[in-house]
């Protein structure tokens, strides 16, 4: 699945970085969803050397909301970006989305991608309600906020 564009062209280095991060996030989400029907938010990031790592959201306090867990990850990634060692990041979580055809709300795996070159997008993999699992071949994306590299 090409990340940024359906046009035939060579992806930029930033697009290539985000595709790698997206693939890492998707693989991790897929593995976690085989164990449990819900996943806690997590982040994947790439340092300036091109190495990737994962960060899980703390469950501290134990009843932290989804929004609080995502904010905790965002703040951690912002701190890494401020010290100059972050190149790209993805925060992955379960989001509610509206089905474009039926108008009904259902869940999707959301991957919020940000790159130091001011490239930002959110990719959604809708969860098929009949299967209870994401359709990894079907996705859509929207512009992100680029809120990591501020």
N, C-alpha and C positions, 0 to 999 in steps of 0.2 A: 504494500500500500504506500504510494508516494505521499509524503507528508504535505508539502506546501502547495503543490499545483498539479493539475492534471495535464498541463501542457508539456510537450516533449522538449526538454532542454536540460542542460547540465545544472544540477542543484548547486547552490552556493556552498561554501564551506560551513556557514552557519546552519543552513538547511541540512547538510550532512550530519553535523553535530546533533541537531535536534532529532533527526531520524534515528540515530543511534540511541539517544536517550529514550525516545518513544518506544523503540524495540525492547530496551531493557525494562522499562516500566510495564509494558504489556506482558512480557514474559513473567515478570514477578507477580503481576496481578493474576494472570492465568494460573500460575502455580498455587497462589494463595486461595483462589476461588475453588480449586479442586478439593481443598481441605474444609472450607467453611463457605456458606453462602454470602457472607458479608466480609469485607476487608476493612481494616483500619487504614487511615490515610498513611501514605509513605512518600518519600522523595527519593529520586535518583538524581545524581549530579555528576558533572564532568569538571575536573580541574583543568588548569591551564596546560598541563602535560597531556591531556586527552584521556586520563584514567577516570573510570566511573566508580561510584560508591553509592550505597543506599543508606537512608536514614528512616527509622520508624518513628511515628508519632508517639510521644510519651503517653502513658495512661496515668498521668499525674497532674491534677488530682484524678482519682479513679473514675469519676463521673464526668470528665471533660467532654464537652459537646463536640460534634464533628467540626463545627466552625472553629472552636478553640484549638482543636488538634491541627487543623489546616493552618491556622494563624501561627501556631507554635513552629510548624515546619517552615512557613514563609519567613518568619523572623530569623530562624537559624540559617536559612539560605542567604538572606540579606546580610547577615553578619559575615558569612564566608565571602560573599561578593565584595563587601566593604574592605576586607583585607587583601583583595586582589587575586585570590586564588580560584575563583569560580568562573567557569566559562559558559556553562549551560546547566539548566535544571528542569526537573519535572516533578510536580506534586500530583499524586494519583489518589483518587477517592471515588466514592459512589455518589452520584448526583441524581436529582430528579429532573427529567427533561419532558418536554411535551412532544408527543408523536406528531410529526408533520402531517400525516394523512388523517389520523383519527381525532387528533386534538387531545387525546387522553395522556395523562401523566404516567410515566414509568421510569425505572432506574436505568442508569448507564454508568459505565466506568469512564470517568473524566480524567484526562491527563493534561494538566496545565503546564505548558512548555514555555521557557524563557531562555533567551540567549543574550550574551553581553553585547552583541551587535544590534541590539534593539529589535530583535525578532521575537514575536510572542504570539502564541496561538493555543487554543484549547481544543483537544481532539476528544470526541465522545464516541464510545462504543456501546450502542444500545444493548440492554439486557433483554433477551427474548423472554417475555412473560411465560410462554408455554414451556420453555426449556429451563428457565431460571438461570440462564448463563448468557454471557455476552456473545454477540455475533461479531467475532474478531475481523470478519471480512467486510463488515458494513460499518462505516464511520462517517462522521461529518465533523467539521471544524468551524470555529469562529475566532475572530480576533481576540487575543489575550490583552491583559492590562500592562504587561511588562513591568510588574511591580517588584521584581527581585533586584534588578540593576537600576536603582534610583540614585 
